């Protein structure tokens, strides 16, 4: 009897061990499955742009490559939800609302004050990363301070308007005969209105140049303005940064080439597409920093605590192909100062 009890006990111990091993195997499988599911989680990034796919391609490609270097690969562990407004401000609220409904993890805003405000109005919880904010997002009421943004917004600012005087100066140096400069701007843009009212007139007086502002309120204004510009012959064209002007960039470039007008653009895309010159923040460097913010936020940092960055690298780009097409010879000393020459 005692021998039978011992045998039965040994049998029970074996069963208990087998059950224990099986239980551990199941638990391990469940944990591994949970970890695998966690590892396979795809981060969704909403991407808002004021312009169109073609004009925005350089910016988004730079951001994607920078994210890849940090381990975020589109199609594997991150997915983008793209929304392109194509110069139509009325589409901002609609697009932001769509991204909020999709419950994206982060919204990257490649636009100015109006688009950022639309995103800010739509969500107070989803982190928003500015990829080209206005020169003074504090003054615009978007953040509390550069060092401590507060709320759910952070990112980069481009200082575009603050460089107005330098752009006009470079245009004058490249084309010394310039006396009258036509300035295209959208009056609905607070920054552009200030640039035309305050910054450019002051710079023009110092250079002995006269500026003539031309308002562009809608897409059908371009041709009317071009007709008037041909009547009141100017020596140069200055194009301010704005979503509407950006969406119609081919038209301004075409007009400048046809009229043989030296042109200064406030965005790098303008000179790449055929404008004569660009001076401003190093666009690629700024766009790469967007990936830094996305990475920090995904790792737990709060937008409110991430300082907004101002550009530290600037570039002067001259399109020599355009200069030749309009019959312009760029002075050697100006050409030597260019960071990039498009030939």
C-alpha positions in Angstrom: 0.0 0.0 0.0 2.8 2.4 0.9 4.6 1.5 -2.3 1.4 2.3 -4.3 1.0 5.6 -2.6 4.6 6.5 -3.4 4.1 5.6 -7.1 0.8 7.6 -7.2 2.6 10.6 -5.6 5.4 10.4 -8.2 2.8 10.2 -10.9 1.0 13.3 -9.5 4.3 15.2 -9.4 5.0 14.4 -13.0 1.5 15.6 -14.0 2.0 18.8 -12.0 5.3 19.4 -13.7 3.8 18.8 -17.1 0.9 21.1 -16.3 3.4 23.7 -15.1 5.5 23.4 -18.2 2.4 23.7 -20.4 1.2 26.7 -18.4 4.6 28.4 -18.8 4.6 27.7 -22.5 1.1 29.2 -22.9 2.1 32.3 -20.8 5.3 32.7 -22.7 3.4 32.5 -26.0 0.9 35.0 -24.9 3.6 37.4 -23.7 5.5 37.0 -26.9 2.3 37.6 -28.9 1.6 40.7 -27.0 5.2 41.9 -27.4 5.0 41.1 -31.1 1.8 43.0 -31.5 3.3 46.0 -29.6 6.4 45.8 -31.8 4.2 45.8 -34.9 2.2 48.8 -33.9 2.2 51.3 -36.7 2.5 55.0 -35.7 0.2 57.2 -37.7 1.4 60.7 -38.6 -1.0 63.3 -40.1 0.7 65.6 -42.6 -0.9 68.9 -43.5 0.5 71.0 -46.3 -0.7 74.3 -47.7 0.6 73.5 -51.1 0.3 70.5 -53.5 2.1 67.1 -53.8 4.6 68.3 -56.4 5.7 71.5 -54.7 5.9 69.7 -51.3 7.8 66.7 -52.5 11.3 67.9 -51.4 10.1 68.8 -47.9 8.3 65.6 -47.2 11.0 63.5 -48.7 13.6 65.1 -46.4 11.4 64.5 -43.4 10.9 60.8 -44.4 14.6 60.2 -44.8 15.4 61.9 -41.5 12.8 59.7 -39.8 14.3 56.6 -41.5 17.6 57.4 -40.0 15.9 57.4 -36.6 14.4 54.0 -37.2 10.9 55.1 -38.5 10.3 53.5 -41.9 7.1 54.3 -43.8 5.2 51.2 -44.6 6.7 49.3 -41.7 6.3 51.1 -38.3 5.0 54.5 -39.4 2.2 55.5 -41.8 1.5 59.0 -43.1 -2.0 60.5 -43.7 -1.3 63.2 -46.3 -3.6 66.2 -46.8 -2.7 68.9 -49.4 -4.7 72.1 -49.4 -3.3 73.3 -52.8 -3.5 77.0 -51.7 -7.1 76.8 -50.4 -7.3 78.0 -46.8 -11.0 77.0 -46.7 -9.9 73.3 -46.7 -7.8 73.6 -43.5 -10.6 72.9 -41.0 -11.9 70.0 -43.0 -8.5 68.3 -43.3 -7.6 68.8 -39.7 -11.0 67.3 -38.6 -10.3 64.3 -40.8 -7.0 63.6 -39.1 -8.5 64.0 -35.7 -11.2 61.5 -36.6 -8.5 59.1 -37.7 -6.8 59.4 -34.3 -3.3 60.0 -35.7 -0.5 60.0 -33.1 1.0 63.3 -34.3 0.1 66.1 -36.7 2.9 67.7 -38.7 1.8 71.1 -40.1 3.7 72.3 -43.1 2.1 75.7 -43.2 1.8 79.1 -41.7 -0.3 80.8 -39.0 -3.8 80.0 -40.4 -3.1 76.3 -40.9 -1.5 75.9 -37.4 -4.5 77.7 -35.8 -6.9 75.3 -37.6 -5.0 72.4 -36.1 -4.8 74.0 -32.7 -8.6 74.6 -32.7 -9.3 71.0 -33.7 -7.3 69.3 -31.0 -5.8 70.1 -27.6 -4.4 66.6 -27.1 -2.8 65.3 -30.3 0.8 66.7 -30.5 1.3 69.2 -33.3 4.7 69.8 -34.9 5.2 73.0 -36.9 7.3 72.4 -40.0 7.6 76.0 -41.1 5.9 78.3 -38.6 5.6 82.1 -39.0 8.6 84.1 -37.9 7.1 84.9 -34.5 4.7 82.2 -33.3 4.6 83.8 -29.9 3.3 87.1 -31.3 0.9 85.1 -33.5 -0.5 83.6 -30.3 0.3 80.0 -31.2 2.7 79.3 -28.3 3.5 80.9 -24.9 7.2 81.3 -25.5 10.0 79.8 -27.7 11.6 78.1 -24.7 8.4 76.8 -23.2 5.7 76.5 -25.9 3.0 75.2 -23.6 0.0 73.4 -24.9 0.4 70.7 -27.6 2.4 72.7 -30.2 6.1 72.8 -30.9 8.5 72.6 -33.9 10.5 75.0 -36.1 10.0 78.6 -37.2 11.5 79.9 -40.4 12.1 83.6 -39.7 11.0 84.3 -43.3 9.6 87.8 -42.8 12.6 88.9 -40.8 14.9 88.4 -43.8 13.0 90.9 -46.0 15.7 93.6 -45.9 18.4 91.1 -46.8 16.5 89.7 -49.7 15.9 93.2 -51.1 19.6 94.1 -50.6 20.7 91.0 -52.5 18.3 91.7 -55.4 19.8 95.2 -55.6 23.4 93.9 -55.5 22.7 91.3 -58.2 20.9 93.8 -60.4 22.3 97.2 -59.6 20.0 99.0 -62.0 16.9 98.0 -60.0 14.9 101.0 -59.0 11.3 99.8 -58.9 10.4 96.5 -57.3 6.9 95.0 -57.6 5.9 93.0 -54.5 3.2 90.3 -54.8 1.5 89.5 -51.5 -1.7 88.2 -50.0 -3.3 90.8 -47.7 -5.1 88.1 -45.8 -1.7 87.0 -44.4 -0.8 88.9 -41.3 2.9 88.4 -41.8 2.8 89.5 -45.5 0.8 92.6 -44.7 3.4 93.6 -42.0 6.2 92.8 -44.4 4.7 95.1 -47.1 3.7 97.9 -44.6 6.8 98.0 -42.4 9.8 95.8 -43.3 10.2 96.3 -47.0 9.6 100.1 -47.1 12.3 100.7 -44.5 14.8 98.5 -46.4 13.8 100.1 -49.7 14.5 103.6 -48.4 18.0 102.6 -47.3 18.7 101.1 -50.8 17.2 104.0 -52.8 14.6 101.6 -54.2 10.8 102.1 -54.6 8.5 99.2 -53.9 5.0 98.8 -55.3 2.8 96.3 -53.5 0.3 94.3 -55.5 -2.5 92.4 -53.7 -3.4 88.9 -54.6 -6.6 87.9 -52.9 -7.7 85.0 -55.2 -6.3 82.8 -58.0 -8.0 84.9 -60.7 -6.2 88.1 -59.5 -2.9 87.0 -61.1 -3.6 87.8 -64.7 -5.1 91.2 -63.8 -2.1 92.1 -61.8 0.3 90.9 -64.5 -1.5 93.1 -67.1 -1.0 96.2 -64.8 2.6 95.3 -64.1 3.3 95.3 -67.8 1.9 98.8 -68.1 3.9 100.1 -65.1 7.2 98.5 -65.9 9.1 97.4 -62.9 12.8 96.4 -62.6 12.3 93.5 -60.3 9.8 91.2 -58.7 9.6 90.2 -55.0 7.3 87.3 -54.1 6.3 87.0 -50.5 5.6 83.6 -48.8 2.0 82.6 -48.8 -0.1 79.5 -49.5 -2.0 81.1 -52.4 1.1 82.5 -54.0 2.9 79.2 -53.5 0.0 77.3 -55.2 0.3 79.6 -58.2 4.1 79.7 -58.3 4.3 78.5 -61.9 2.3 81.6 -62.9 4.6 84.1 -61.2 7.7 82.4 -62.5 6.3 82.2 -66.0 5.4 85.9 -65.9 8.9 86.9 -64.6 10.6 84.9 -67.3 8.4 86.3 -70.1 8.8 89.8 -68.8 12.5 89.3 -68.2 12.1 90.4 -64.6 14.8 89.5 -62.0 12.8 87.8 -59.2 13.5 87.2 -55.5 11.6 84.4 -53.8 10.9 83.9 -50.1 11.0 80.1 -50.4 13.5 77.7 -51.8 11.0 75.9 -54.0 10.6 79.2 -56.0 14.2 79.4 -57.2 14.3 75.6 -57.8 11.3 76.0 -60.1 12.8 78.9 -62.1 12.9 82.0 -59.9 16.1 83.9 -60.0 17.1 84.0 -56.4 16.3 82.8 -52.9 17.7 83.8 -49.5 16.5 82.3 -46.3 16.7 79.4 -43.9 18.5 76.3 -45.1 15.3 74.4 -45.9 16.7 70.9 -45.8 18.3 71.5 -42.4 15.0 72.8 -41.0 13.0 69.9 -42.4 15.3 67.4 -40.9 14.7 68.9 -37.5 11.0 68.0 -37.8 12.0 64.4 -37.5 13.8 65.2 -34.3 10.6 66.5 -32.8 8.5 63.6 -34.0 11.1 61.2 -32.4 11.2 63.0 -29.1 7.4 63.1 -28.8 7.0 59.4 -29.7 9.5 58.6 -26.9 7.4 60.4 -24.4 8.4 64.1 -24.5 5.6 66.7 -24.2 5.3 69.4 -26.9 4.9 71.9 -24.1 8.4 71.2 -22.9 10.2 71.1 -26.2 11.6 74.5 -27.2 10.7 75.9 -30.6 13.8 76.2 -32.8 14.8 79.1 -35.0 17.0 78.4 -38.0 20.8 78.5 -37.5 21.8 77.8 -41.1 20.9 80.1 -44.1 21.4 79.8 -47.8 21.7 82.1 -50.8 20.7 80.3 -54.0 21.0 81.7 -57.5 19.4 80.1 -60.6 22.0 80.9 -63.3 19.9 79.2 -66.0 17.2 81.8 -65.3 19.7 84.6 -65.3 20.8 83.6 -68.8 17.2 83.2 -70.0 16.3 86.8 -69.0 19.6 88.2 -70.3 21.1 89.0 -66.9 24.7 88.8 -65.9 25.2 88.3 -62.2 28.2 90.3 -60.8 31.1 87.9 -59.9 31.2 89.1 -56.3 27.5 88.3 -55.8 27.9 84.9 -57.5 30.8 84.0 -55.3 28.6 84.5 -52.2 26.0 82.1 -53.3 25.8 78.8 -51.4 24.3 77.1 -54.4 24.2 78.0 -58.1 21.7 76.2 -60.3 23.3 75.9 -63.8 
